[in-house]
Amino acid sequence: MSIYQYFRDVVDEKGAGYFVLIDPDRLAREAILDLAEKASAGGADALFVGSSLLLSSDLDDLLLAIRAVATIPIVIFPGNIMQISRHADAILFLSLISGRNPNFLIGEQVRAAPIIRQYGIEPISTGYMLIDSGRLTSAEFMSNTRPIPRDKHDIAKATALAAEYLGMRLLYLEAGSGAQNPVSPEMIREVAKYASLPIIAGGGIRTPQQARERVQAGASFIVTGNVLENNHDGNLIREFASAVHSR
């Protein structure tokens, strides 16, 4: 089964999916493996691994180590072409459709495509939309793009529909790592009504209640990262999973 089909099956069976994001730049190896193991045991549906920068060159070794302790799919959430590994189950093939930087619209993708094919990992075409969070985020700085303003639902809707017409398979509405404000339920609701692609919502989601509100607004998947970096409590992961899984 493809990872994309697995994602769709999770939504069908559980109402929505819960993903835990691991940023290799923010955690030591032991902490990463502890989080991966607890995410697997706590009800997360997949692990996202990636960073806006990536300060180390041992992504292959890291993914092998994660695979040894995790029982759920490992999906690369890349910040650049350096973040590709044959040891992942899939990679989000992102195009930063909210920005106007050609390198992140198509440039990095052209360079990455032959490597992904050679490695035999599954690419999942994803329209990546940065949404203003109230502060400058790493993703915004590194991509040299401006996010969509939080209150400009019409721009978000039109951008999401363009992604659908371009044949993309997922939308990722991202407030950014450590966002001051997560993507609002109102924006998610408007986008979900206007375009038919499954929506991933991430960045700044700090409580299970915030996660549930975004699922109720129309998000198919929720991603948490920073909130778990200093708290690997399996109970919190289970609370997030329970809040997201509406069935």
C-alpha positions in Angstrom: 0.0 0.0 0.0 1.2 3.5 -0.8 1.7 5.9 2.1 -0.7 8.3 0.5 -3.4 5.6 0.4 -2.5 4.9 4.0 -3.1 8.5 4.9 -6.5 8.4 3.2 -7.4 5.1 5.0 -6.5 6.8 8.3 -9.0 9.6 7.6 -11.6 7.1 6.7 -11.1 5.0 9.8 -10.3 7.6 12.4 -11.8 10.8 11.0 -8.4 12.6 10.9 -4.7 11.7 11.2 -2.1 12.8 13.7 1.5 13.3 12.8 4.5 14.0 15.0 7.2 16.2 13.6 10.8 15.5 14.5 13.3 18.3 13.7 16.9 16.9 13.8 18.3 20.3 14.4 16.4 20.7 17.7 16.9 17.4 19.5 19.8 15.2 20.5 19.8 11.7 19.0 18.6 10.0 22.2 15.8 12.4 22.6 14.7 11.9 18.9 14.6 8.1 19.4 12.7 8.5 22.7 10.1 10.8 21.0 9.8 8.4 17.9 9.2 5.4 20.2 6.6 7.3 22.3 4.8 8.7 19.2 4.5 5.1 17.9 3.1 3.8 21.1 0.9 6.9 21.8 -1.3 6.7 18.7 0.4 8.9 16.2 -0.2 7.8 12.6 3.2 8.8 11.1 6.4 10.6 11.9 7.5 13.6 9.8 11.2 14.3 9.9 12.7 17.5 8.5 14.1 20.9 9.3 14.2 24.4 7.7 18.0 24.1 7.7 19.5 20.7 8.8 22.8 21.2 10.5 24.0 17.6 10.3 24.9 15.3 7.5 23.7 12.0 9.1 20.1 11.9 8.0 20.5 8.4 6.7 21.8 7.1 9.9 19.2 9.0 11.9 16.3 7.5 9.9 17.7 4.0 10.2 17.9 4.5 14.0 14.3 5.8 14.0 13.1 2.9 12.0 14.5 0.5 14.6 12.2 2.0 17.3 9.2 3.2 15.4 6.3 1.2 14.1 4.6 3.9 12.1 5.6 5.3 8.6 8.5 7.8 8.4 7.9 10.7 6.0 10.5 13.3 5.1 9.2 16.9 5.5 12.1 18.6 3.6 13.4 22.1 3.9 15.7 21.7 1.0 17.2 19.1 -1.4 19.7 17.9 1.2 16.9 16.3 3.1 16.4 13.2 1.0 17.0 9.6 2.2 16.4 6.2 0.9 15.4 5.1 4.4 12.2 7.0 4.5 8.8 5.5 3.5 7.8 8.7 1.6 8.7 12.3 1.1 6.3 15.3 0.9 7.1 16.7 -2.6 6.5 20.3 -1.6 5.9 23.3 -3.7 5.8 26.5 -1.8 2.7 27.8 -3.6 2.1 30.7 -1.2 5.4 32.4 -2.2 6.8 33.7 -5.4 10.4 32.3 -5.0 10.9 30.1 -8.1 13.5 28.0 -6.4 10.9 26.7 -3.9 8.1 26.6 -6.5 10.0 24.4 -8.9 13.8 24.7 -8.7 14.5 22.4 -5.7 11.9 20.0 -7.1 13.7 19.6 -10.4 16.9 18.9 -8.6 15.3 16.5 -6.2 13.1 14.4 -8.5 15.9 12.2 -10.0 17.2 11.4 -6.6 13.8 10.5 -5.3 13.3 8.2 -8.3 16.7 6.6 -7.8 16.0 6.0 -4.1 12.6 4.5 -4.8 10.8 6.5 -2.1 7.2 7.6 -2.6 6.7 11.3 -3.5 3.5 12.9 -2.3 2.8 16.1 -4.2 1.9 18.7 -1.6 0.9 22.4 -2.0 2.8 24.1 0.9 1.2 27.3 2.1 2.9 29.5 4.7 0.3 31.4 6.8 1.4 34.5 8.8 1.7 33.5 12.5 2.5 36.9 14.0 6.3 36.4 14.0 9.1 35.7 11.6 9.5 31.9 11.3 12.4 29.8 10.1 10.5 28.6 7.1 9.7 32.2 6.0 13.2 33.4 6.5 14.9 30.4 4.7 12.5 30.4 1.8 12.7 34.2 1.4 8.9 34.4 0.9 6.1 36.3 2.5 3.3 34.3 4.1 -0.3 34.7 3.4 -1.9 37.1 5.9 -4.0 35.4 8.5 -7.1 37.3 7.6 -6.8 36.9 3.8 -9.0 33.9 3.4 -9.7 34.7 -0.2 -6.0 34.4 -1.1 -5.7 31.1 0.8 -8.8 29.7 -1.0 -7.6 30.7 -4.4 -4.1 29.3 -3.8 -5.6 26.0 -2.5 -7.8 25.7 -5.6 -4.9 26.3 -7.9 -3.0 23.5 -6.1 -6.0 21.2 -6.7 -6.2 22.2 -10.4 -2.4 21.6 -10.8 -3.0 18.0 -9.6 -1.5 18.2 -6.2 -2.7 15.6 -3.6 -2.4 17.4 -0.3 -2.5 20.9 1.1 -0.2 21.9 4.0 -1.3 25.0 5.8 1.7 25.9 7.9 2.2 28.7 10.4 5.8 27.7 10.9 7.9 26.1 13.7 7.3 27.9 17.0 4.5 30.0 15.5 3.0 32.6 17.7 -0.4 31.8 16.4 -1.5 28.6 14.6 -3.5 28.7 11.4 -7.0 29.7 12.5 -10.0 27.4 12.3 -11.7 30.0 10.3 -9.1 29.9 7.5 -9.1 26.1 7.5 -12.9 26.0 7.3 -12.9 28.4 4.3 -10.2 26.5 2.5 -11.9 23.2 3.1 -15.2 24.4 1.7 -13.5 25.9 -1.4 -11.0 23.1 -2.4 -11.4 19.4 -2.1 -7.8 18.4 -1.2 -7.0 16.9 2.2 -5.6 19.6 4.5 -2.6 19.2 6.8 -2.5 21.9 9.5 0.7 22.5 11.5 2.8 25.1 13.3 2.0 26.5 16.8 -0.6 23.9 17.8 0.1 23.5 21.5 -2.9 21.9 23.0 -5.2 18.9 22.2 -8.1 21.3 22.2 -6.5 23.4 19.5 -5.9 20.3 17.5 -9.5 19.2 17.8 -10.8 22.6 16.8 -8.9 22.5 13.5 -10.1 19.0 12.8 -13.7 20.2 13.4 -13.0 23.1 11.0 -12.0 20.6 8.2 -8.3 19.7 8.6 -7.7 16.0 7.7 -4.3 15.9 9.5 -2.7 17.7 12.4 1.0 18.0 13.0 2.7 18.9 16.3 6.4 19.5 16.8 7.7 22.1 19.2 5.2 21.3 21.9 6.7 17.8 22.2 10.4 18.7 22.0 10.7 19.5 25.7 8.0 17.1 26.8 8.2 13.5 25.6 5.4 12.5 27.9 3.5 9.7 26.2 0.3 10.9 27.9 0.4 14.2 26.0 0.9 12.3 22.7 -2.1 10.1 23.5 -4.2 13.2 24.4 -3.3 14.7 21.0 -4.1 11.5 19.2 -7.4 11.2 21.0 -8.3 14.8 20.2 -7.5 14.3 16.5 -9.1 10.9 16.0 -12.7 11.8 16.0 -13.9 8.2 15.3 
